[in-house]
């Protein structure tokens, strides 16, 4: 029996899932903050930190500066980064389940 395109795609999804490390790497809040700040710097952002009040000052030339607290950064990290990671993991799990169901159905059809 020739292998169809859908079956090949499902097998590639399985390889993608099973050949990964045990855990996907998840950035901590501090790593994510530093990553976001380095993304802003080429656009001309200047970032300052006030230890006394635990606030970050982000300013661009010709615009009002933004004052951001560590709590706001952590909330943004949870909303933007972690939420997206959890969605991706659940999507991969759903694909894996569907591919297993398809392979079992194909196996049953071959046995008939």
Secondary structure as the mmCIF struct_conf table of DSSP 4:
data_model
#
loop_
_struct_conf.conf_type_id
_struct_conf.id
_struct_conf.beg_label_comp_id
_struct_conf.beg_label_asym_id
_struct_conf.beg_label_seq_id
_struct_conf.end_label_comp_id
_struct_conf.end_label_asym_id
_struct_conf.end_label_seq_id
HELX_LH_PP_P HELX_LH_PP_P1 UNK A 2 UNK A 4
HELX_RH_AL_P HELX_RH_AL_P1 UNK A 5 UNK A 18
TURN_TY1_P TURN_TY1_P1 UNK A 19 UNK A 19
BEND BEND1 UNK A 20 UNK A 20
BEND BEND2 UNK A 22 UNK A 23
HELX_RH_AL_P HELX_RH_AL_P2 UNK A 29 UNK A 41
TURN_TY1_P TURN_TY1_P2 UNK A 42 UNK A 44
STRN STRN1 UNK A 46 UNK A 50
TURN_TY1_P TURN_TY1_P3 UNK A 51 UNK A 54
STRN STRN2 UNK A 55 UNK A 59
TURN_TY1_P TURN_TY1_P4 UNK A 61 UNK A 62
BEND BEND3 UNK A 63 UNK A 63
STRN STRN3 UNK A 66 UNK A 69
HELX_RH_AL_P HELX_RH_AL_P3 UNK A 70 UNK A 76
HELX_RH_PI_P HELX_RH_PI_P1 UNK A 77 UNK A 82
HELX_RH_AL_P HELX_RH_AL_P4 UNK A 83 UNK A 111
#
